[in-house]
Amino acid sequence: EPEVTQTPSHQVTQMGQEVILRCVPISNHLYFYWYRQILGQKVEFLVSFYNNEISEKSEIFDDQFSVERPDGSNFTLKIRSTKLEDSAMYFCASSRDRLISYEQYFGPGTRLTVT
Amino acid sequence: EDQVTQSPEALRLQEGESSSLNCSYTVSGLRGLFWYRQDPGKGPEFLFTLYSAGEEKEKERLKATLTKKESFLHITAPKPEDSATYLCAVPFGNEKLTFGTGTRLTIIP
């Protein structure tokens, strides 16, 4: 069964450093998403991406964040200058069509630890 | 204000003891309600989508139902492997899912 994959599974970085989290969505899916989950808290939406551009973003997704689909398979989330409060699990998700009709499938996550 | 609330926060059941989890929502114009299962340190795993009041979906020991204000996830004769956090989510905006805080379910052998 096709699944969303994410690398790395765990990333440790120092405050102020740049990190890139990588995702390979399900191959016939057209919509891509990033969510995060701070330990013990809700899963929170960050951004959605379609047709090589951001289609929706939350207030969390400020200028420190960017997303990119550098080739036909990868989808990345970049955090330019990490802060302690960026420590969280980051989940990539994909769906075949817009949310209103199709489910989002999540990857296993990347645990980001900022020290 | 658009909101998703789940109860209880945690639930401990004996193996075989049936129960229900609740997800209540306030949104104008529901465009679907999603149930996910999340194991510790893992990503949410899709279970069900419900679109209209009265709709029901089943998968093994789980059955999800939907009314105009809430959804229930019924678990019948649960087994220890059903232990997980169960999340419900509702779309607000075009694409983003807003999640509840989840119900942490523990099934005791």
Interface residues (C-beta under 8 A of the other chain):
Chain A: V4 Y31 Y33 Y35 Q41 K42 V43 E44 F45 S48 S55 E56 S58 M89 F91 A93 R98 L99 I100 E103 Q104 Y105 F106 G107 P108 G109 R111
Chain B: R31 G32 F34 Y36 G41 K42 G43 P44 E45 F46 T49 L87 A89 P91 G93 N94 E95 K96 L97 T98 F99 G100 T101 G102
